[in-house]
Amino acid sequence: MAKELKDETFGTIKGKIPIYKNGLDESGEIIICENGIIVRAEGNTVRAPYTHVKILGKSVDMALGKVGVEMDVFDQMGEKHYYHIGMSDMHYAALQKACGQ
């Protein structure tokens, strides 16, 4: 049986969502954990509990079943990070569910 992957702060890793700057080129990822998310994008890593994530919604439909998503993430120091990223429509729904929105 495979060992369960865990993050030291947010617990069990439940999945990863690739994110895109455009419809084709992967530019980072969002790691969905038991108690929060980790966003690796734009050369930075931001860690936030779900209560500090606000998904503003879909901004545009993109090619190949992807959508543009806007979200604000407040890191553990209270600093706001704004993202306008692309992801698959299916992953958008999973992210909303994980964040309780």
C-alpha positions as MATLAB code, in Angstrom:
seq = 'MAKELKDETFGTIKGKIPIYKNGLDESGEIIICENGIIVRAEGNTVRAPYTHVKILGKSVDMALGKVGVEMDVFDQMGEKHYYHIGMSDMHYAALQKACGQ';
ca = [
       0.000    0.000    0.000;
       1.327    3.445   -0.922;
       2.327    5.763    1.879;
      -0.031    8.688    2.402;
       1.592   12.007    1.521;
       1.351   14.653    4.231;
       2.185   18.307    4.576;
       3.649   19.229    7.963;
       1.221   22.129    8.421;
      -1.982   21.198    6.593;
      -2.091   17.402    6.892;
      -2.895   14.802    4.267;
      -2.383   15.860    0.647;
      -5.610   15.145   -1.210;
      -4.588   16.234   -4.706;
      -2.810   18.646   -6.999;
      -4.283   21.071   -9.501;
      -2.047   22.216  -12.358;
      -2.441   25.910  -13.151;
      -1.820   27.681  -16.443;
      -0.888   31.186  -17.549;
      -2.595   30.457  -20.853;
      -4.485   27.464  -22.175;
      -1.400   25.308  -22.753;
       1.644   26.144  -20.619;
       1.631   24.849  -17.057;
       2.939   27.583  -14.764;
       2.441   26.152  -11.285;
       0.188   24.095   -9.076;
      -2.241   24.220   -6.207;
      -1.827   21.452   -3.655;
      -5.069   20.562   -1.888;
      -4.469   19.392    1.668;
      -6.707   18.285    4.495;
      -6.705   21.715    6.212;
      -5.474   24.209    3.621;
      -3.870   24.848    0.250;
      -0.383   25.482   -1.047;
      -0.126   27.659   -4.155;
       3.084   27.421   -6.172;
       2.909   30.107   -8.847;
       4.779   33.140  -10.141;
       7.983   31.980   -8.452;
       6.431   31.962   -4.973;
       4.904   29.436   -2.608;
       1.934   30.597   -0.539;
       0.433   28.454    2.211;
      -3.031   29.233    3.570;
      -5.755   27.543    5.586;
      -9.085   27.259    3.762;
     -10.573   30.082    5.838;
      -8.027   32.438    4.203;
      -8.933   31.584    0.594;
     -11.522   33.595   -1.300;
     -12.340   32.399   -4.796;
     -13.763   35.334   -6.697;
     -14.956   33.150   -9.548;
     -14.514   32.333  -13.194;
     -13.364   35.260  -15.266;
     -13.161   33.737  -18.748;
     -13.606   30.489  -20.651;
     -10.355   29.310  -22.227;
      -9.435   26.726  -24.853;
      -9.249   22.990  -24.145;
     -11.811   22.922  -21.301;
      -9.986   25.413  -19.116;
     -11.292   28.501  -17.339;
      -9.705   31.657  -15.982;
     -10.112   31.903  -12.211;
      -9.565   34.853   -9.904;
      -8.785   34.268   -6.250;
      -7.407   36.043   -3.226;
      -5.282   34.078   -0.779;
      -4.187   35.464    2.570;
      -1.026   33.735    3.754;
      -0.216   32.843    7.357;
       1.279   36.306    7.908;
      -1.920   38.007    6.696;
      -0.454   39.201    3.401;
      -2.880   39.179    0.457;
      -1.934   37.382   -2.784;
      -4.108   37.875   -5.871;
      -4.082   35.222   -8.594;
      -5.631   35.251  -12.049;
      -4.866   31.747  -13.250;
      -6.139   29.104  -15.611;
      -7.198   25.603  -14.650;
      -9.507   22.924  -15.957;
     -13.198   23.436  -15.300;
     -13.224   20.136  -13.372;
     -10.374   21.315  -11.115;
     -12.161   24.634  -10.541;
     -15.158   22.747   -9.146;
     -12.860   20.634   -6.939;
     -11.107   23.762   -5.621;
     -14.446   25.394   -4.775;
     -15.553   22.269   -2.939;
     -12.287   21.990   -0.997;
     -12.524   25.651    0.053;
     -16.169   25.260    1.092;
     -17.507   27.678   -1.509;
];
